[in-house]
Amino acid sequence: MDQTHWEIWARTLQQKQLTGLALTLLEGAGPIKLIFSQILLSCTPFVGQNQSGSWQSFAQMLEDQAECQSFASFLREEKNF
């Protein structure tokens, strides 16, 4: 999966102090991740062209358990710096 957005997502989550919430979502939300993913995908036509690719990538990542775990590990590493 494409990891080009990971640094931007991590920086945004850190700036808004949402890293802990994101880690909870990524690691333990189960079916809620799929629902959130579908909500993001349904909202994609309403966001700007520049952001829609990032939203779609995030939504696709939420549907893949291995990717969620990889991104959660990435977030933990970024949080420690």
PyMOL Python script that loads the backbone (N, CA, C, O; Angstrom):
from pymol import cmd

cmd.read_pdbstr("""\
ATOM      1  N   MET A   1       0.841  -1.182   0.000  1.00  0.00           N
ATOM      2  CA  MET A   1       0.000   0.000   0.000  1.00  0.00           C
ATOM      3  C   MET A   1       0.886   1.245   0.000  1.00  0.00           C
ATOM      4  O   MET A   1       2.017   1.224   0.484  1.00  0.00           O
ATOM      5  N   ASP A   2       0.360   2.292  -0.537  1.00  0.00           N
ATOM      6  CA  ASP A   2       1.053   3.569  -0.660  1.00  0.00           C
ATOM      7  C   ASP A   2       1.224   4.229   0.708  1.00  0.00           C
ATOM      8  O   ASP A   2       0.245   4.475   1.412  1.00  0.00           O
ATOM      9  N   GLN A   3       2.467   4.512   1.076  1.00  0.00           N
ATOM     10  CA  GLN A   3       2.755   5.106   2.380  1.00  0.00           C
ATOM     11  C   GLN A   3       3.188   6.563   2.269  1.00  0.00           C
ATOM     12  O   GLN A   3       3.758   7.116   3.209  1.00  0.00           O
ATOM     13  N   THR A   4       2.922   7.181   1.134  1.00  0.00           N
ATOM     14  CA  THR A   4       3.374   8.548   0.915  1.00  0.00           C
ATOM     15  C   THR A   4       2.686   9.560   1.827  1.00  0.00           C
ATOM     16  O   THR A   4       3.253  10.616   2.106  1.00  0.00           O
ATOM     17  N   HIS A   5       1.503   9.264   2.287  1.00  0.00           N
ATOM     18  CA  HIS A   5       0.749  10.202   3.121  1.00  0.00           C
ATOM     19  C   HIS A   5       1.031  10.037   4.616  1.00  0.00           C
ATOM     20  O   HIS A   5       0.610  10.880   5.408  1.00  0.00           O
ATOM     21  N   TRP A   6       1.713   9.004   5.011  1.00  0.00           N
ATOM     22  CA  TRP A   6       1.865   8.673   6.426  1.00  0.00           C
ATOM     23  C   TRP A   6       2.481   9.804   7.243  1.00  0.00           C
ATOM     24  O   TRP A   6       2.003  10.103   8.338  1.00  0.00           O
ATOM     25  N   GLU A   7       3.525  10.430   6.733  1.00  0.00           N
ATOM     26  CA  GLU A   7       4.170  11.517   7.483  1.00  0.00           C
ATOM     27  C   GLU A   7       3.224  12.705   7.657  1.00  0.00           C
ATOM     28  O   GLU A   7       3.182  13.321   8.721  1.00  0.00           O
ATOM     29  N   ILE A   8       2.481  13.014   6.629  1.00  0.00           N
ATOM     30  CA  ILE A   8       1.526  14.126   6.707  1.00  0.00           C
ATOM     31  C   ILE A   8       0.437  13.805   7.727  1.00  0.00           C
ATOM     32  O   ILE A   8       0.085  14.648   8.553  1.00  0.00           O
ATOM     33  N   TRP A   9      -0.098  12.578   7.666  1.00  0.00           N
ATOM     34  CA  TRP A   9      -1.129  12.171   8.624  1.00  0.00           C
ATOM     35  C   TRP A   9      -0.592  12.226  10.048  1.00  0.00           C
ATOM     36  O   TRP A   9      -1.256  12.732  10.952  1.00  0.00           O
ATOM     37  N   ALA A  10       0.629  11.694  10.242  1.00  0.00           N
ATOM     38  CA  ALA A  10       1.223  11.669  11.584  1.00  0.00           C
ATOM     39  C   ALA A  10       1.422  13.090  12.108  1.00  0.00           C
ATOM     40  O   ALA A  10       1.117  13.368  13.267  1.00  0.00           O
ATOM     41  N   ARG A  11       1.923  13.979  11.275  1.00  0.00           N
ATOM     42  CA  ARG A  11       2.142  15.368  11.680  1.00  0.00           C
ATOM     43  C   ARG A  11       0.816  16.049  12.040  1.00  0.00           C
ATOM     44  O   ARG A  11       0.728  16.764  13.038  1.00  0.00           O
ATOM     45  N   THR A  12      -0.202  15.821  11.224  1.00  0.00           N
ATOM     46  CA  THR A  12      -1.518  16.415  11.486  1.00  0.00           C
ATOM     47  C   THR A  12      -2.099  15.896  12.792  1.00  0.00           C
ATOM     48  O   THR A  12      -2.625  16.670  13.592  1.00  0.00           O
ATOM     49  N   LEU A  13      -2.005  14.598  13.009  1.00  0.00           N
ATOM     50  CA  LEU A  13      -2.521  14.011  14.256  1.00  0.00           C
ATOM     51  C   LEU A  13      -1.774  14.553  15.474  1.00  0.00           C
ATOM     52  O   LEU A  13      -2.384  14.815  16.511  1.00  0.00           O
ATOM     53  N   GLN A  14      -0.457  14.720  15.352  1.00  0.00           N
ATOM     54  CA  GLN A  14       0.324  15.264  16.470  1.00  0.00           C
ATOM     55  C   GLN A  14      -0.039  16.710  16.740  1.00  0.00           C
ATOM     56  O   GLN A  14      -0.170  17.108  17.898  1.00  0.00           O
ATOM     57  N   GLN A  15      -0.205  17.502  15.694  1.00  0.00           N
ATOM     58  CA  GLN A  15      -0.547  18.917  15.869  1.00  0.00           C
ATOM     59  C   GLN A  15      -1.910  19.084  16.536  1.00  0.00           C
ATOM     60  O   GLN A  15      -2.106  19.999  17.336  1.00  0.00           O
ATOM     61  N   LYS A  16      -2.833  18.216  16.211  1.00  0.00           N
ATOM     62  CA  LYS A  16      -4.181  18.311  16.778  1.00  0.00           C
ATOM     63  C   LYS A  16      -4.342  17.466  18.031  1.00  0.00           C
ATOM     64  O   LYS A  16      -5.441  17.344  18.572  1.00  0.00           O
ATOM     65  N   GLN A  17      -3.237  16.883  18.487  1.00  0.00           N
ATOM     66  CA  GLN A  17      -3.188  16.042  19.687  1.00  0.00           C
ATOM     67  C   GLN A  17      -4.210  14.908  19.612  1.00  0.00           C
ATOM     68  O   GLN A  17      -4.938  14.648  20.570  1.00  0.00           O
ATOM     69  N   LEU A  18      -4.253  14.241  18.463  1.00  0.00           N
ATOM     70  CA  LEU A  18      -5.176  13.140  18.237  1.00  0.00           C
ATOM     71  C   LEU A  18      -4.461  11.805  18.025  1.00  0.00           C
ATOM     72  O   LEU A  18      -5.081  10.828  17.604  1.00  0.00           O
ATOM     73  N   THR A  19      -3.167  11.761  18.314  1.00  0.00           N
ATOM     74  CA  THR A  19      -2.410  10.538  18.083  1.00  0.00           C
ATOM     75  C   THR A  19      -2.946   9.386  18.924  1.00  0.00           C
ATOM     76  O   THR A  19      -3.084   8.272  18.418  1.00  0.00           O
ATOM     77  N   GLY A  20      -3.249   9.628  20.186  1.00  0.00           N
ATOM     78  CA  GLY A  20      -3.777   8.581  21.057  1.00  0.00           C
ATOM     79  C   GLY A  20      -5.102   8.037  20.556  1.00  0.00           C
ATOM     80  O   GLY A  20      -5.319   6.825  20.559  1.00  0.00           O
ATOM     81  N   LEU A  21      -5.975   8.911  20.132  1.00  0.00           N
ATOM     82  CA  LEU A  21      -7.271   8.499  19.601  1.00  0.00           C
ATOM     83  C   LEU A  21      -7.087   7.696  18.309  1.00  0.00           C
ATOM     84  O   LEU A  21      -7.765   6.693  18.087  1.00  0.00           O
ATOM     85  N   ALA A  22      -6.168   8.149  17.472  1.00  0.00           N
ATOM     86  CA  ALA A  22      -5.902   7.430  16.225  1.00  0.00           C
ATOM     87  C   ALA A  22      -5.350   6.037  16.501  1.00  0.00           C
ATOM     88  O   ALA A  22      -5.741   5.074  15.841  1.00  0.00           O
ATOM     89  N   LEU A  23      -4.448   5.922  17.469  1.00  0.00           N
ATOM     90  CA  LEU A  23      -3.909   4.604  17.822  1.00  0.00           C
ATOM     91  C   LEU A  23      -5.006   3.680  18.337  1.00  0.00           C
ATOM     92  O   LEU A  23      -5.023   2.492  18.013  1.00  0.00           O
ATOM     93  N   THR A  24      -5.909   4.213  19.127  1.00  0.00           N
ATOM     94  CA  THR A  24      -7.037   3.409  19.621  1.00  0.00           C
ATOM     95  C   THR A  24      -7.895   2.931  18.456  1.00  0.00           C
ATOM     96  O   THR A  24      -8.289   1.766  18.406  1.00  0.00           O
ATOM     97  N   LEU A  25      -8.178   3.821  17.532  1.00  0.00           N
ATOM     98  CA  LEU A  25      -8.973   3.463  16.361  1.00  0.00           C
ATOM     99  C   LEU A  25      -8.266   2.401  15.524  1.00  0.00           C
ATOM    100  O   LEU A  25      -8.880   1.420  15.104  1.00  0.00           O
ATOM    101  N   LEU A  26      -6.980   2.603  15.288  1.00  0.00           N
ATOM    102  CA  LEU A  26      -6.236   1.687  14.425  1.00  0.00           C
ATOM    103  C   LEU A  26      -6.071   0.304  15.032  1.00  0.00           C
ATOM    104  O   LEU A  26      -6.101  -0.697  14.316  1.00  0.00           O
ATOM    105  N   GLU A  27      -5.899   0.242  16.338  1.00  0.00           N
ATOM    106  CA  GLU A  27      -5.572  -1.030  16.976  1.00  0.00           C
ATOM    107  C   GLU A  27      -6.766  -1.768  17.572  1.00  0.00           C
ATOM    108  O   GLU A  27      -6.717  -2.990  17.713  1.00  0.00           O
ATOM    109  N   GLY A  28      -7.813  -1.073  17.919  1.00  0.00           N
ATOM    110  CA  GLY A  28      -8.843  -1.778  18.650  1.00  0.00           C
ATOM    111  C   GLY A  28     -10.271  -1.488  18.264  1.00  0.00           C
ATOM    112  O   GLY A  28     -11.182  -1.930  18.964  1.00  0.00           O
ATOM    113  N   ALA A  29     -10.511  -0.775  17.197  1.00  0.00           N
ATOM    114  CA  ALA A  29     -11.879  -0.383  16.891  1.00  0.00           C
ATOM    115  C   ALA A  29     -12.661  -1.425  16.105  1.00  0.00           C
ATOM    116  O   ALA A  29     -13.880  -1.306  15.977  1.00  0.00           O
ATOM    117  N   GLY A  30     -12.002  -2.425  15.587  1.00  0.00           N
ATOM    118  CA  GLY A  30     -12.687  -3.501  14.877  1.00  0.00           C
ATOM    119  C   GLY A  30     -13.595  -3.005  13.775  1.00  0.00           C
ATOM    120  O   GLY A  30     -13.141  -2.302  12.871  1.00  0.00           O
ATOM    121  N   PRO A  31     -14.887  -3.361  13.830  1.00  0.00           N
ATOM    122  CA  PRO A  31     -15.815  -3.001  12.759  1.00  0.00           C
ATOM    123  C   PRO A  31     -16.059  -1.496  12.617  1.00  0.00           C
ATOM    124  O   PRO A  31     -16.513  -1.034  11.570  1.00  0.00           O
ATOM    125  N   ILE A  32     -15.764  -0.752  13.649  1.00  0.00           N
ATOM    126  CA  ILE A  32     -15.951   0.700  13.567  1.00  0.00           C
ATOM    127  C   ILE A  32     -15.024   1.293  12.500  1.00  0.00           C
ATOM    128  O   ILE A  32     -15.376   2.274  11.846  1.00  0.00           O
ATOM    129  N   LYS A  33     -13.843   0.697  12.326  1.00  0.00           N
ATOM    130  CA  LYS A  33     -12.914   1.163  11.287  1.00  0.00           C
ATOM    131  C   LYS A  33     -13.552   1.050   9.912  1.00  0.00           C
ATOM    132  O   LYS A  33     -13.412   1.953   9.087  1.00  0.00           O
ATOM    133  N   LEU A  34     -14.248  -0.046   9.660  1.00  0.00           N
ATOM    134  CA  LEU A  34     -14.882  -0.232   8.353  1.00  0.00           C
ATOM    135  C   LEU A  34     -15.988   0.794   8.121  1.00  0.00           C
ATOM    136  O   LEU A  34     -16.128   1.325   7.019  1.00  0.00           O
ATOM    137  N   ILE A  35     -16.761   1.067   9.152  1.00  0.00           N
ATOM    138  CA  ILE A  35     -17.824   2.074   9.044  1.00  0.00           C
ATOM    139  C   ILE A  35     -17.212   3.453   8.798  1.00  0.00           C
ATOM    140  O   ILE A  35     -17.674   4.196   7.931  1.00  0.00           O
ATOM    141  N   PHE A  36     -16.165   3.794   9.569  1.00  0.00           N
ATOM    142  CA  PHE A  36     -15.494   5.084   9.394  1.00  0.00           C
ATOM    143  C   PHE A  36     -14.895   5.191   7.993  1.00  0.00           C
ATOM    144  O   PHE A  36     -14.943   6.251   7.370  1.00  0.00           O
ATOM    145  N   SER A  37     -14.332   4.089   7.504  1.00  0.00           N
ATOM    146  CA  SER A  37     -13.770   4.061   6.161  1.00  0.00           C
ATOM    147  C   SER A  37     -14.836   4.372   5.112  1.00  0.00           C
ATOM    148  O   SER A  37     -14.600   5.156   4.193  1.00  0.00           O
ATOM    149  N   GLN A  38     -15.992   3.763   5.253  1.00  0.00           N
ATOM    150  CA  GLN A  38     -17.069   3.995   4.304  1.00  0.00           C
ATOM    151  C   GLN A  38     -17.589   5.431   4.369  1.00  0.00           C
ATOM    152  O   GLN A  38     -17.952   6.011   3.346  1.00  0.00           O
ATOM    153  N   ILE A  39     -17.623   5.995   5.560  1.00  0.00           N
ATOM    154  CA  ILE A  39     -18.030   7.399   5.713  1.00  0.00           C
ATOM    155  C   ILE A  39     -17.038   8.310   5.000  1.00  0.00           C
ATOM    156  O   ILE A  39     -17.437   9.234   4.291  1.00  0.00           O
ATOM    157  N   LEU A  40     -15.741   8.047   5.188  1.00  0.00           N
ATOM    158  CA  LEU A  40     -14.723   8.850   4.510  1.00  0.00           C
ATOM    159  C   LEU A  40     -14.859   8.754   2.993  1.00  0.00           C
ATOM    160  O   LEU A  40     -14.783   9.760   2.286  1.00  0.00           O
ATOM    161  N   LEU A  41     -15.059   7.532   2.503  1.00  0.00           N
ATOM    162  CA  LEU A  41     -15.196   7.356   1.061  1.00  0.00           C
ATOM    163  C   LEU A  41     -16.436   8.059   0.520  1.00  0.00           C
ATOM    164  O   LEU A  41     -16.410   8.597  -0.587  1.00  0.00           O
ATOM    165  N   SER A  42     -17.502   8.060   1.280  1.00  0.00           N
ATOM    166  CA  SER A  42     -18.724   8.726   0.810  1.00  0.00           C
ATOM    167  C   SER A  42     -18.596  10.247   0.835  1.00  0.00           C
ATOM    168  O   SER A  42     -19.304  10.937   0.101  1.00  0.00           O
ATOM    169  N   CYS A  43     -17.706  10.773   1.668  1.00  0.00           N
ATOM    170  CA  CYS A  43     -17.505  12.223   1.756  1.00  0.00           C
ATOM    171  C   CYS A  43     -16.456  12.726   0.761  1.00  0.00           C
ATOM    172  O   CYS A  43     -16.311  13.934   0.577  1.00  0.00           O
ATOM    173  N   THR A  44     -15.738  11.827   0.131  1.00  0.00           N
ATOM    174  CA  THR A  44     -14.649  12.209  -0.762  1.00  0.00           C
ATOM    175  C   THR A  44     -15.072  13.183  -1.861  1.00  0.00           C
ATOM    176  O   THR A  44     -14.319  14.112  -2.152  1.00  0.00           O
ATOM    177  N   PRO A  45     -16.249  13.014  -2.489  1.00  0.00           N
ATOM    178  CA  PRO A  45     -16.622  13.971  -3.540  1.00  0.00           C
ATOM    179  C   PRO A  45     -16.808  15.408  -3.042  1.00  0.00           C
ATOM    180  O   PRO A  45     -16.802  16.344  -3.841  1.00  0.00           O
ATOM    181  N   PHE A  46     -16.970  15.583  -1.743  1.00  0.00           N
ATOM    182  CA  PHE A  46     -17.234  16.909  -1.192  1.00  0.00           C
ATOM    183  C   PHE A  46     -15.982  17.649  -0.723  1.00  0.00           C
ATOM    184  O   PHE A  46     -16.068  18.807  -0.313  1.00  0.00           O
ATOM    185  N   VAL A  47     -14.826  16.997  -0.779  1.00  0.00           N
ATOM    186  CA  VAL A  47     -13.583  17.655  -0.371  1.00  0.00           C
ATOM    187  C   VAL A  47     -12.817  18.081  -1.613  1.00  0.00           C
ATOM    188  O   VAL A  47     -13.119  17.646  -2.724  1.00  0.00           O
ATOM    189  N   GLY A  48     -11.838  18.924  -1.415  1.00  0.00           N
ATOM    190  CA  GLY A  48     -11.049  19.417  -2.527  1.00  0.00           C
ATOM    191  C   GLY A  48     -10.276  18.312  -3.229  1.00  0.00           C
ATOM    192  O   GLY A  48     -10.011  17.261  -2.646  1.00  0.00           O
ATOM    193  N   GLN A  49      -9.919  18.553  -4.469  1.00  0.00           N
ATOM    194  CA  GLN A  49      -9.202  17.577  -5.276  1.00  0.00           C
ATOM    195  C   GLN A  49      -7.881  17.171  -4.629  1.00  0.00           C
ATOM    196  O   GLN A  49      -7.503  16.001  -4.694  1.00  0.00           O
ATOM    197  N   ASN A  50      -7.170  18.112  -4.007  1.00  0.00           N
ATOM    198  CA  ASN A  50      -5.886  17.815  -3.381  1.00  0.00           C
ATOM    199  C   ASN A  50      -6.040  16.885  -2.189  1.00  0.00           C
ATOM    200  O   ASN A  50      -5.175  16.039  -1.960  1.00  0.00           O
ATOM    201  N   GLN A  51      -7.110  17.017  -1.427  1.00  0.00           N
ATOM    202  CA  GLN A  51      -7.311  16.213  -0.231  1.00  0.00           C
ATOM    203  C   GLN A  51      -7.971  14.879  -0.514  1.00  0.00           C
ATOM    204  O   GLN A  51      -7.849  13.958   0.294  1.00  0.00           O
ATOM    205  N   SER A  52      -8.664  14.743  -1.629  1.00  0.00           N
ATOM    206  CA  SER A  52      -9.430  13.522  -1.873  1.00  0.00           C
ATOM    207  C   SER A  52      -8.538  12.302  -1.981  1.00  0.00           C
ATOM    208  O   SER A  52      -8.937  11.220  -1.551  1.00  0.00           O
ATOM    209  N   GLY A  53      -7.341  12.436  -2.540  1.00  0.00           N
ATOM    210  CA  GLY A  53      -6.420  11.307  -2.631  1.00  0.00           C
ATOM    211  C   GLY A  53      -5.965  10.852  -1.266  1.00  0.00           C
ATOM    212  O   GLY A  53      -5.848   9.653  -1.014  1.00  0.00           O
ATOM    213  N   SER A  54      -5.711  11.788  -0.392  1.00  0.00           N
ATOM    214  CA  SER A  54      -5.300  11.461   0.971  1.00  0.00           C
ATOM    215  C   SER A  54      -6.442  10.799   1.735  1.00  0.00           C
ATOM    216  O   SER A  54      -6.219   9.841   2.475  1.00  0.00           O
ATOM    217  N   TRP A  55      -7.658  11.300   1.562  1.00  0.00           N
ATOM    218  CA  TRP A  55      -8.825  10.713   2.233  1.00  0.00           C
ATOM    219  C   TRP A  55      -9.052   9.294   1.759  1.00  0.00           C
ATOM    220  O   TRP A  55      -9.314   8.398   2.562  1.00  0.00           O
ATOM    221  N   GLN A  56      -8.951   9.084   0.440  1.00  0.00           N
ATOM    222  CA  GLN A  56      -9.158   7.742  -0.096  1.00  0.00           C
ATOM    223  C   GLN A  56      -8.085   6.783   0.402  1.00  0.00           C
ATOM    224  O   GLN A  56      -8.386   5.638   0.740  1.00  0.00           O
ATOM    225  N   SER A  57      -6.851   7.237   0.451  1.00  0.00           N
ATOM    226  CA  SER A  57      -5.762   6.391   0.956  1.00  0.00           C
ATOM    227  C   SER A  57      -5.995   6.028   2.415  1.00  0.00           C
ATOM    228  O   SER A  57      -5.783   4.883   2.811  1.00  0.00           O
ATOM    229  N   PHE A  58      -6.434   7.005   3.223  1.00  0.00           N
ATOM    230  CA  PHE A  58      -6.701   6.737   4.632  1.00  0.00           C
ATOM    231  C   PHE A  58      -7.854   5.742   4.782  1.00  0.00           C
ATOM    232  O   PHE A  58      -7.788   4.830   5.606  1.00  0.00           O
ATOM    233  N   ALA A  59      -8.891   5.917   3.999  1.00  0.00           N
ATOM    234  CA  ALA A  59     -10.041   5.010   4.063  1.00  0.00           C
ATOM    235  C   ALA A  59      -9.639   3.593   3.658  1.00  0.00           C
ATOM    236  O   ALA A  59     -10.069   2.625   4.285  1.00  0.00           O
ATOM    237  N   GLN A  60      -8.827   3.466   2.627  1.00  0.00           N
ATOM    238  CA  GLN A  60      -8.371   2.151   2.198  1.00  0.00           C
ATOM    239  C   GLN A  60      -7.473   1.513   3.249  1.00  0.00           C
ATOM    240  O   GLN A  60      -7.532   0.303   3.467  1.00  0.00           O
ATOM    241  N   MET A  61      -6.649   2.316   3.898  1.00  0.00           N
ATOM    242  CA  MET A  61      -5.783   1.798   4.944  1.00  0.00           C
ATOM    243  C   MET A  61      -6.614   1.247   6.099  1.00  0.00           C
ATOM    244  O   MET A  61      -6.258   0.222   6.680  1.00  0.00           O
ATOM    245  N   LEU A  62      -7.719   1.915   6.441  1.00  0.00           N
ATOM    246  CA  LEU A  62      -8.569   1.458   7.536  1.00  0.00           C
ATOM    247  C   LEU A  62      -9.190   0.094   7.259  1.00  0.00           C
ATOM    248  O   LEU A  62      -9.512  -0.643   8.192  1.00  0.00           O
ATOM    249  N   GLU A  63      -9.356  -0.243   5.998  1.00  0.00           N
ATOM    250  CA  GLU A  63      -9.957  -1.519   5.641  1.00  0.00           C
ATOM    251  C   GLU A  63      -8.954  -2.675   5.640  1.00  0.00           C
ATOM    252  O   GLU A  63      -9.347  -3.833   5.498  1.00  0.00           O
ATOM    253  N   ASP A  64      -7.685  -2.372   5.793  1.00  0.00           N
ATOM    254  CA  ASP A  64      -6.638  -3.399   5.766  1.00  0.00           C
ATOM    255  C   ASP A  64      -5.981  -3.486   7.145  1.00  0.00           C
ATOM    256  O   ASP A  64      -5.276  -2.566   7.559  1.00  0.00           O
ATOM    257  N   GLN A  65      -6.213  -4.586   7.848  1.00  0.00           N
ATOM    258  CA  GLN A  65      -5.710  -4.748   9.217  1.00  0.00           C
ATOM    259  C   GLN A  65      -4.186  -4.651   9.297  1.00  0.00           C
ATOM    260  O   GLN A  65      -3.652  -4.032  10.217  1.00  0.00           O
ATOM    261  N   ALA A  66      -3.491  -5.255   8.344  1.00  0.00           N
ATOM    262  CA  ALA A  66      -2.026  -5.210   8.352  1.00  0.00           C
ATOM    263  C   ALA A  66      -1.530  -3.775   8.172  1.00  0.00           C
ATOM    264  O   ALA A  66      -0.571  -3.361   8.823  1.00  0.00           O
ATOM    265  N   GLU A  67      -2.177  -3.026   7.298  1.00  0.00           N
ATOM    266  CA  GLU A  67      -1.798  -1.624   7.091  1.00  0.00           C
ATOM    267  C   GLU A  67      -2.076  -0.789   8.333  1.00  0.00           C
ATOM    268  O   GLU A  67      -1.287   0.089   8.681  1.00  0.00           O
ATOM    269  N   CYS A  68      -3.182  -1.056   8.995  1.00  0.00           N
ATOM    270  CA  CYS A  68      -3.505  -0.338  10.234  1.00  0.00           C
ATOM    271  C   CYS A  68      -2.420  -0.571  11.279  1.00  0.00           C
ATOM    272  O   CYS A  68      -1.991   0.367  11.950  1.00  0.00           O
ATOM    273  N   GLN A  69      -1.981  -1.802  11.415  1.00  0.00           N
ATOM    274  CA  GLN A  69      -0.932  -2.119  12.382  1.00  0.00           C
ATOM    275  C   GLN A  69       0.386  -1.450  12.003  1.00  0.00           C
ATOM    276  O   GLN A  69       1.107  -0.960  12.873  1.00  0.00           O
ATOM    277  N   SER A  70       0.701  -1.427  10.718  1.00  0.00           N
ATOM    278  CA  SER A  70       1.926  -0.775  10.257  1.00  0.00           C
ATOM    279  C   SER A  70       1.891   0.728  10.526  1.00  0.00           C
ATOM    280  O   SER A  70       2.874   1.309  10.985  1.00  0.00           O
ATOM    281  N   PHE A  71       0.753   1.347  10.236  1.00  0.00           N
ATOM    282  CA  PHE A  71       0.642   2.783  10.478  1.00  0.00           C
ATOM    283  C   PHE A  71       0.661   3.088  11.973  1.00  0.00           C
ATOM    284  O   PHE A  71       1.235   4.092  12.394  1.00  0.00           O
ATOM    285  N   ALA A  72       0.038   2.228  12.776  1.00  0.00           N
ATOM    286  CA  ALA A  72       0.072   2.422  14.233  1.00  0.00           C
ATOM    287  C   ALA A  72       1.511   2.354  14.740  1.00  0.00           C
ATOM    288  O   ALA A  72       1.900   3.145  15.599  1.00  0.00           O
ATOM    289  N   SER A  73       2.293   1.428  14.224  1.00  0.00           N
ATOM    290  CA  SER A  73       3.710   1.337  14.608  1.00  0.00           C
ATOM    291  C   SER A  73       4.461   2.592  14.183  1.00  0.00           C
ATOM    292  O   SER A  73       5.293   3.115  14.925  1.00  0.00           O
ATOM    293  N   PHE A  74       4.156   3.068  12.979  1.00  0.00           N
ATOM    294  CA  PHE A  74       4.773   4.299  12.485  1.00  0.00           C
ATOM    295  C   PHE A  74       4.424   5.471  13.396  1.00  0.00           C
ATOM    296  O   PHE A  74       5.289   6.287  13.717  1.00  0.00           O
ATOM    297  N   LEU A  75       3.162   5.560  13.814  1.00  0.00           N
ATOM    298  CA  LEU A  75       2.740   6.644  14.716  1.00  0.00           C
ATOM    299  C   LEU A  75       3.472   6.582  16.053  1.00  0.00           C
ATOM    300  O   LEU A  75       3.886   7.612  16.587  1.00  0.00           O
ATOM    301  N   ARG A  76       3.630   5.382  16.590  1.00  0.00           N
ATOM    302  CA  ARG A  76       4.335   5.243  17.869  1.00  0.00           C
ATOM    303  C   ARG A  76       5.791   5.703  17.744  1.00  0.00           C
ATOM    304  O   ARG A  76       6.315   6.362  18.642  1.00  0.00           O
ATOM    305  N   GLU A  77       6.440   5.354  16.631  1.00  0.00           N
ATOM    306  CA  GLU A  77       7.819   5.786  16.405  1.00  0.00           C
ATOM    307  C   GLU A  77       7.902   7.300  16.277  1.00  0.00           C
ATOM    308  O   GLU A  77       8.806   7.919  16.837  1.00  0.00           O
ATOM    309  N   GLU A  78       6.969   7.902  15.547  1.00  0.00           N
ATOM    310  CA  GLU A  78       6.959   9.354  15.380  1.00  0.00           C
ATOM    311  C   GLU A  78       6.678  10.056  16.697  1.00  0.00           C
ATOM    312  O   GLU A  78       7.218  11.131  16.958  1.00  0.00           O
ATOM    313  N   LYS A  79       5.839   9.457  17.525  1.00  0.00           N
ATOM    314  CA  LYS A  79       5.479  10.049  18.814  1.00  0.00           C
ATOM    315  C   LYS A  79       6.667  10.089  19.755  1.00  0.00           C
ATOM    316  O   LYS A  79       6.762  10.980  20.600  1.00  0.00           O
ATOM    317  N   ASN A  80       7.574   9.134  19.616  1.00  0.00           N
ATOM    318  CA  ASN A  80       8.744   9.058  20.492  1.00  0.00           C
ATOM    319  C   ASN A  80       9.838  10.048  20.112  1.00  0.00           C
ATOM    320  O   ASN A  80      10.779  10.248  20.881  1.00  0.00           O
ATOM    321  N   PHE A  81       9.732  10.674  18.936  1.00  0.00           N
ATOM    322  CA  PHE A  81      10.770  11.646  18.530  1.00  0.00           C
ATOM    323  C   PHE A  81      10.438  13.031  18.960  1.00  0.00           C
ATOM    324  O   PHE A  81      11.204  13.959  18.697  1.00  0.00           O
TER     325      PHE A  81
END
""", "prot")
cmd.dss("prot")
cmd.show_as("cartoon", "prot")
cmd.util.cbc("prot")
cmd.orient("prot")
